Every structure is written in C-alpha cells, then in structure tokens.
C-alpha cells in the first residue's frame, strides 16, 4: 500500500491507514503512559521505598534487559510459528503479573520475579508488535507508521514521566503501588485490541518445507545485508539509547556539572522535538534511500555529541546547561531519522514466514547495545576519561555512516525505500 507522500500530515497519514492500522496506532500513547509512570522511578522505588541496597537495586533492574535479550530469539521463532498475537498476549499477561508483583514487593526475591516477568514482555513485545505492524501496512506507509508510532511512544512515556514525577512520594509507598498497578492496567488496552478488532490479523504464513529451510536464524544471519544492518543497529544503540540512562546523565552531572532539573528538562526537550518534528521528517525522507537518511542521522548524532563535549569544557555554567539541553534536542532530531528507517528495512527484507525472527534480530541488536552502552560509559567516566568517552561516541557515529554505505551496496532498492518506477507514487527520488 502506497500513497503520494510529498506532503505528509496527520490527516493524510490517518486516512491512508487500513482500519486495523488505525486500531493499532490509536492507543499507543495511552498504553505507554503507564510505562512512563514507572520507568524513571523503579530504581528509586526499590532503593528508597523498599530499602534495598543500591547495588542490589541496580542488579535487579538489569534483569529486565537480560531476560529480554534471552527470550527475544525464542520469541521470534514462536511469532513465526504461532503468530504475533498469541506471543504478544503471553507477554502482556507476564507484564501485568510482573507490575502487580512489583507494586507489593517487599523482598528482593519477589521484586526479582516481577522484573523477570517484565523482561519477558520486553523481549517479545518489540518483535511481536513490529511483525504485527508489517502485517497491517506495507510500502512507504510502513516507514511512516514506524516513525509515527515512535513519536507516540515517546509522547506516552514523556507524559507518564511528568505525571509520575508530580505524583509519587518516597515517604508514601502507596503512591508507588498505584503507579505500578496503573502500568499493569495499561496492558489491558493492547490485550483488548488483540482479542477484538485485531483478532483476524495474520502476521505469519503456514509453514512449508521451503520456508523451514530458508527461514532459520542461521540462514538469515548468513545474508550480508542482515549482518551489516544488525551491526549498524548495535552501534547505533550503543552510542545512542545505551547512553540515555547512564552515560548522558553521568556526563551531564559529573563533567558539565548541571543540576538534575536541567537534565530533566533536557529529556522533556527530547520528547518535544520528536513529537513536533516526526511528520516533517517523514515528509522529507519519503521515497529517499534509507541508507542515505542514516548518513544524515550519523552526522546529526556526531554533532550532538560534540555539543555535549563542549558543555563539559564549561562546567557549572549557563553555557553548560544550554549545551546539555541542546544535545538532547539535536539528538532527538537524529532519532526521528533513525526510527522510521531501520525497522522498515528489516521488515522489507523479511517475508511472512520469518518476519518474527527478523524483528527478533533487530530487537536483540537493540538490547545488546542498550546493555553494553552503560557498561562502557561507567568504565570510561569512572576513570575520568571524559574526552575519550566523547571521542568514542563521535567515532561510533562515523562508523554508522560507513556501515550505511556498505549496507547500501547489499540490499535491494525496494528494502532501501526507493519506490518502483511503475508505482502510484511516481519515480523514485534518490
């Protein structure tokens, strides 16, 4: 399904979506609002409210990413065998149980079980929902959908974080119980969609001997295009999202010496830029080679890290505060370029019988970078290697550009976002 996207607005995008796509997108911000209520405050809850040691609290928090990475591979295989809806429903049940356990967890063991269950959902939700999206929309509209979905996810998490920050009180444990129960209840929304309006959507095809031989992880990863794309995704996550919860706040506090209020405002600016610019960016990149969009993204991210590095040269000053906030604004612009393109390439390379596994590979690369990023940031900043830290981030951005160049030579034009000459949208624009 394609459309003329020279001008993309919320109205034209919405009108182009099939009914199932509208259902799938309509509640994204509400679903993720619950996650935003708890995500920034879980470690505070474990340490300051439940009284767990800070080191133990950090280890417990890591269970989400570790378990998510472990279950992603099997989850992708199950999606291809039984369909995304079945696997997503299991993940949502795990999420509801995990958040409910956390709401009342007074011992590390109960908290650990709750976080493991949340990790199960974390591991299957990304490949599951991406496979479902790909089953509902196709072509250039699919790229647009991934971008709009990303903006709505950020909106929900951002608003949830603001509400949670005003509502919770470490001296009132019941306030944390409430937000975790709301997080659990928010999972009932996608469950209702999957069991109701989306119950007839199929994200997989019936297995055949040919699909069984061609669709395994080993065969998929033997493809040069998938290897280059996965490496690019890992590095992008390592220098990008892997730094948002650890490297960036640590650098901003220890090197640039800005207040926590400035850091909080910087995250708000990040969300605002994504929400406000995503449709404009989608209009500009529609029909263009996705690998070349990645070149621009790599340059934008390199600039953002240079801005943060400059902020560290003027610690505890207004210039440092402006630099920290500017970093997040520029970085957010790069995010609007990245998020519509990478998932679209994975899904355009995939077929219906292995789409779950392609998205699982994407998810594993994302999670691997998100796990390795904070570890590297902690080691570098912990040893006062501030300049080395910034240099590695900038070099990583240049590496993304080089990988995008290599990837362009190995993927078909259709997966790279170039419209076929005979399509309704007209001649492709490079």
N, C-alpha and C positions, 0 to 999 in steps of 0.2 A: 504494500500500500504506500503510495507516494503522492505528494501534492506539490504545487508550486509554492516554494517557501522563501521567495525573495523577501517577503515581509512576514515575519512570524510574530504573532501576538497571542495572548492567552485565548482570545476568542477563536481565531483561526485554528490554533492547535487543538482546542477542545472540540471544535466542530468536525475536525478530521479524524478524531479518535472513534474506534468502534465502541459499542455500548460496554463491552467487557473492559476496555481500556479506561473508560470513564469511571466505572465502578472501582477499578483497581487503584486509580490515582486519587479519587475523591476524598479518601480518608487518611492519606499518608501523613499529613501534618498532625492530625489528631492522634494517630497511632504512636508517632514518635514523640509526641509531647510527654507521654508517660515515661519514655526512656530519658528524656531531657530532665525530668523531675529528679531522677535518681543518679544518673551517670556521673555528674560532677561531685556528688556528695557521698558516694558509697564508702570511700575510704575514710572520710570524716565520721561517718556513722559507725564503722567498725572500730575505729580507734578512740574517738572522743565520746561516743554514746555507749557502746558496748564494752569499752575498756580493754580492747585487745592491744597488744604491743604493736607499735608502728611497723616494725619489720614483718611481724606476722600478718598484719593487715595488708601490707603490700604483696606478700606472698599469696594471700587469699585472693586478692584482686587479679593476680596473674592467672588464676585458674580459668577465668573466662576466655582469655586468648589462647591458652594452652589447649584446653578442651576443644575450643572452636577449631583450632588447627587440626587436631586429631580426628575429629568427626567429619571434617569437610570432604575428604576423599571418599569415604564410605557413603556419605550423604549424596554426593554427586552420582554415584552408581545407583543408589536407591531411587533417585529422582528419575533417572533414565529407565529404570525397570518398572516402577510403580506410579510415576508421575509426580510433579512438583506439589500438587495439592495435598496428597497423602503425607509426604515428608514434612511439608510446612505445618500441617495440623499437629503432627507429633512434636515438632519443635515448639509450637505455640503452647501446647499443653505443658511441655517442660518449662517454658518461660513463666507461665502462670504459677506453676508449683514452686519454681525457684524464687520468684519475687515474694511469694507468700511466706516461704520459709525464712527468707531474709528479714521480712517485716517483724518476725518474732524471734529471731536468732539471738540467743543469749550465750551461746557457747561457740567456739571456733568450729567444732565438728558440724553443727547444724548450718552455720554460715557457709562452710565449705561445700556441703551438699547443695545448698541453694545456688551457689556460684557455679558449680559444675553443671547444674541443670540450665542455668542461663547460658553457659558456654555451649551446651548442646544446641540451643536455639540459635546462638550467634553463628555456629558453624554451618547450619543448614539453611538459615534464612536468606543469606546473600545468594548462593547458587539457586535456591528454590524460587525466590521472587524474580531474579533475573531470567530464569528459564520461563517463568510464567509470563513475564513481560514480552519476551521474544515470541512466545506462542500467540500473543494477542496483537502485537503490532510488528510491522516489518519495514524494510527500506529506510528512507531518510526519516520517516516518522519515528522509527525506533530510536535513532540517535537523539531526536528531540525529546522523546519520552524519558530517556535516561537522564538527560540534563534537567528537565523539569522535576522529575522525581527527586533528584539530588537536592535541588533548591528547596523543595517541600520538606524533605528530611531535615535539612539544616534549619528551616523555619520552625518545625515542631520541636527539635531538640533545643534550639536557642530560646524559644518562648518558655519551654518547660524549665530550662535552667534559670531563667529570670524569676519565674513564679516560685520555683523551689527555693531560690536564694532568699526571697522575701518571707516565705512561709516557715521554713524549718527553723528549729531552735535546739541547739545541742543540750540545753537544760530541760527540754521537753521531748523525751524519747518517742512519745506518741505521735509527734509530727512526722518523724521518720517512718513510723509504722504506716501512717496514712499515705505517704508518697509511694512507698513500695507496693501498697495494695492498689493504688491508682495505676501504677505501672503494670501490675498483674491484670487489672481490669481492662486496660487499653488493648491487651492481646485478644480480647473477646471480639473486637471490631474486625480484624482480618479473618478470624475464625468464622464469623457470621457471613462475610463475603465469600469465603471459600466454600462454605456449605450451602450458600444461597445463590446469588447472582452469577458466581463464577464456577458453579458446580459442574458445568458441561465443558469447561475449557480443558483441552488436552495439550500437555506440554511434551509428550513423548509419543513415539510410534511403536507399533508392535514389533518385538524383536524378531530378526531374521538371522540366518546363518551369515549373510554378508555383513549385517550391522554388528553382529557379535565379534566378527573377525576384525572389523575396521574401527570399532569404537572404544577400545580399552585405553586406559591411561598410557600404557607403554607406546601404543601406536600413535596416540595423539601427540605425545611429547617428542616423538621422533620427527615430527614436522618442524623444519627450521623456523617457519613463521611463528609457531606456538612458542618455541624456545626463546626466540628474540623478544616476543611480546611479553612472556612471563618474566624474563629478566628485567625488561623495562618497567613492568608493573612493580616488581620487588624494589627496585632502586627508587622509583617514584614514591612508594610508600615509606621507604627507609628515610629519605630526606624530606618527606612531606608529612604525612599523618603520624608517622612514627616519632616525630619531634613535637607534635602539638601538645601532648600531655606531659612531656618530660623536658626535652631539650629546650624548646622555646621558653616555657615559664622559668626554667632554671637559669638560662642565659639572661633573660629579662630581669630577674631578681638579683642574681649574683654579679653579673658583669655590667649590665646597663643600670642596675640599682633603681628600678622603678617600683612603684607601690603595687600592691595586689589589686587595687582599684583600677590602675592603668591597664593591668593585664586583663582584668575582667572586661573593661571597655573595649580592649583590642579584640577579644573574642566576639563581642557584640558587633563590632565593625565588620568582622569577618562574615558573620551571618548576614548582615545587611547587604554587603556587597554582592554576595552570592544570590540572594533573593532578588535584588534590584537589577542585576546585570545579566542573569541567565538567559532570558528571552532575547536580549540584544545580541549576546554572544552566539546563540543558536542561529540567529538570522545571518550573522557574518560567516559562520563556518559551514552552513548548509551547502552541500554539493562540493565542498573542497576536500582535498586529500587529508585524511585524518592524521597521517604521519606528519604532515606539514603543520597541522594545528599543534601537534606535540612539540615541534620545533619552537613555535611561538611560546607555548606553555613553559618549556625548559628555560627560555630566555627570561620570561616573566619571573619565574621562581628564582633564577640566579640573581636577578635584580633585587628581589625581596630579601634574600639572604645578605646581599651586600649592604642593604639599608639597615638590617638588624646589626650587622657587624659595625657599621658606622655609629649606631646608637651606643654600642659598647665602648666606643672611644670617648664618649662624653657622659660618663656615669653620673647618676643623681642630678639630672638637669632637665629642663623643659625640652631641650633638643632630644634627649634620650627617650623621653616619654612620647614625643611626636614620632620618633623613629620606630619605636616598638609598635605603636598603633598603625603607622604607615606600612610596616612589614606585613601585618595581618591583612590589611586592605589589598595590597598588591598580591600577596599570596592567594587570597580569595579569588582574585581575577584569574589566576592560573588554574585554580580548582574548577572554575566554570568552563575552562577549555579541556581539562583532563577527563572529567566525569562523563560527559556525553560520548567521548570517543573510544576509550579503552573497552568498556563493556560492549559497545556496539561492534567492535572488531571481533571480539571473542564470539559473539553470537552470530555474526555473519560468516565466520569460519566454520561454525558448528552446523550440524544437521539435527533433525528432530530425535534421532536415536542416541545421540551423545551430547546433547546440549547441557544436561546436568553436569557432566564431567568437565566440559569446557569451562562452565561457570565455577565449578569447584576449584579448578586450577587457578582461575582468576582470584578467587577468594583466598586460596592458600598463599598465593604470592603477596596479596594484600596483608594478610595476617602475619606472614613471616617478616615482612618489612616493618609492620607495626610492633612486633616483638623485638626485633633486632635494633630498631632505631633508638628506643630509650636506653638500652644497654650501652650502646656506643656513646650516646650523649652523656650518660652518667660517668663513664670511664674518662672521656676527654675533659669534660667540665670539672670533674672531681680532681683532676690533676692540673687544673688551671691552664689547659691547652685551648684557650678561648679562640685564638687566631686559627689554630689548626682545625678546630670544630667548624668555623665559618668556611674555611678553605675547602674542607671535605664536602660540605653542603653545596658549595658552588661547583666544585668538580663533578659532583653527582648530577647536577643539572646539565652540565655539558655532556656527561655520559648518556643522559636521556636523549639528548639531541642526536648523538652518534648512533644510538640504538634505533631511534626512529628512522634514521637514514638507511640503516641495514634492513630494517623491517619493511620499508617501502619496496625494496627490491624483491621481497619474498612473498608478498600477499597479493591476491587478485585485486583488480581495481574496484570490484563490487564491495569487497570487505574493507577497502580503504575509503569508502564513502563517495566514490566517483559514480555519478549517475550514468546509466547506459544511454547512448545517443537516441535510441528509439523510445525512451521513457517519456511519460507525460510531462516531466519537469523540464525537458529540453536538454540541450547539450551540456555535458559536464563542465564545471569550472574548476580548473586546477589551482 
